[in-house]
Amino acid sequence: MFKRTISGIRRIDSHPTAPFYVTGSSDGSIRVWEWSVGQPVYTARVAGQHAKVAKISFSCNGNKFAAVDGDGLMCLWQASHSTEHKKPFFSQRCHNKSASDVRFVGHSSSVLVTAGASSGEFNLALWDTLLPQSRALVHSWVAHPEGATVAMYMPNQQSWVLKILGNDFENENDFENEKDC
């Protein structure tokens, strides 16, 4: 096992099949690492240009990863083993106050859900990144005026479960049968 101390890392997610993981930091940087290697494979987002990373997540098949930050920005990257600096292929303000969670829905690598806080009180948003960016927000829900911190889809119950300020909130919705990884 290779141990290292890297200051400022707030979030981490491992690739589902390859020996890679992605980190998000309090300085806004996002880096892709290979297990047992001391340096990042590449930097997806450099330090000091964005708010702290609130959540980072790989898709089930590992071909994409997404991140949200404290300013409510959601970005998606193609996951690759290239060492060059990568720009996100999708970048959108998902919540106008802050974002706290992003997850790929089921086995999709293009449909995501975000949780956060917005002035319109919508705290949960469903996104389809294959649509034009102006129509990528498919649906939004009002959950709580203070915002949501975590969103999880329960495919067997076909419902969303949100974590809101220390309370659980279940929102029943009519969705197609999605499967988790």
N, C-alpha and C positions, 0 to 999 in steps of 0.2 A: 504494500500500500504506500502511496506517495502522499505525504502530508505537507500542506503549505498554509501559511497564514496570509490572507488577503483581506485588507481592511475595507469596510464599506459595503460588502456584499449583503444584500437584503433578501434576495430571492434566487432560487435555483430550481432547475428542472432537468432531469436526465432524458436523453434520447431513448425512445422505446426499444431500439434494437442495436444501435451502433455505440461504440465506446466514447460518446460525447455527452457533454452537458452544457447548459447555457446559464449564465448568471446575470442578474440585474443588480445594480448598485445604488447607493444613496446619492452618488454624484451623477446619476442618470445614464451611466455607461452600461452597455450590454455586450458581453463577450461569450464566445463559444470556445470551449475547452475540450481537450482530449484527456481521458483518464490517464494518469501516470506521466503526464507531460507538464512541465513547469510554466510554460507560457501559453497564452491563448492562441487558438488556431486562427481566429480572426476577431476583429472588433466590429460588431454590428452598429453600435452607437457609441460615439466618443464621450468622454466625461465633460461635464460643465455646460452642455448645450440644452439639456432637458431636465425636467423634474425627476425626483427619485422614482425608481421603478417600484411599482406596487405589486405586480404579479407578472409572471412569465410562464409560458406553457408551450410544450410541443404538441403537435397534432398526433393522433394515434399511429399514423404510419410514419411519422418522423420527417416528412418532407417540408414542413413549415413550422415556424414557431411564432408566437404572438406575445406582446407585452403591452401593459397599460401603466401609466404613470400618474403621479400626484396632480398633474394639470388636466387629467381626463383624456389624454391622447392614447389612442390604440395604434400600434404598428405591427405589421406582419412581414416576415422575411422568409425567403426560400432557404431551407437548411441545406448546406452543402459543405464539402470538405475543403473548399477553396480558401486560400489565405488572404485574398484581397478584401479590402473594405467593402462591405455590402450595404446598400441602401434598402430601406423597406420597399416592398412592391405595393403596399397598401398602408396609408396613414390617414387617420381620421379622428377628429375630436368625438369621443364616444359619450362623454358626460361633461357638462360645462363647468362643473365645480371640481370634481375629482373622480378618478376611477380606482377601484380597489380589487377587481377580479376580472379575469378573462379566461374562458375555457372554450375549446372546440367542442361542438355538439356531436355526440356519438362518434362514428367513424369518419365524419366529414373533415376535410382539411380546408373548407371554405366557409362553413357556417359556424359562427361563434356567438357566445353570449357574454355580455359584460355586466358588471355590477358597479354601482358608484352613486354619486350624488349629482343632481342637476336641478337648476332653478325651477323647471317645470314639474318637479317632484317625480319624474320618471327615473327609476333606480335600476331597472333591469331592461336590457336592450338585446334584441336578436339581430344579427348582422349576416349578410350573405356577400362575401367579397368577390363573387363572380359577377354580381350586378354592377352597373355603373356606380361610381362612388356617390353620386347624388341620390341614388335610390338604394344604397347598401343597407341602410337602416330599415329592416323588414317590419319590426314591431317593437314597441316599448310599453312597459307596464309601470304603473304607479304602485309603489309598495309602502313607502314611509317617507315623510317629509325630510328626515335627517339622512336618508340614503341607505344603501345596502352594502355590506362588506364582502359577502360570499354568495355565489349562485351555483347551484348544482341541479342538473337534470336527473330525475329518477325515471328511467324508461319504463320500468314495470308498472309504475303508477301513473305514467304520462303526466307528471307534474314537476314544477320547479320548487326547490326548497331554497329559501334565502336566509342569510344571517344578517339581522338588522340590529345594531346597537345592543348586543347581548341577548336578543330574543330571536326565536326561530319563527319564520313565517312561511306557510305553505300556500302556493298559488296554483290552483287547478287550471289546467289549460288543455285545449284539444290539439295535440300534436301527433304526428305520425309516430309509429313505433321506432324509436331510435335506440341504438345499443351503445353501451359504454365500451371502452377499449378492453 
